[in-house]
Amino acid sequence: MDLTKNSSENVDYMIEKIKEKLNVMNLGAIKSTHFDGEMYEELKEIYDMIMRKNTFSPNEMQAIAEELGNLRKR
């Protein structure tokens, strides 16, 4: 998968991987439809950071959730 390209399939993929890695309990809380192509680069940066780490502190989880919330379509 080429995540350098801005596509809805790539957004779907990154959101699913983020949810898996973070063990998101409320799967409905994060949906790929909440994000659009304008925020692709920011979403990709968050995705890359999450994929590099193995564990997350509660503060990191909170910060990630806030960042994802800031990227959501208004």
Order of alpha helices (4+ residues) and beta strands (2+ residues): alpha-alpha-alpha
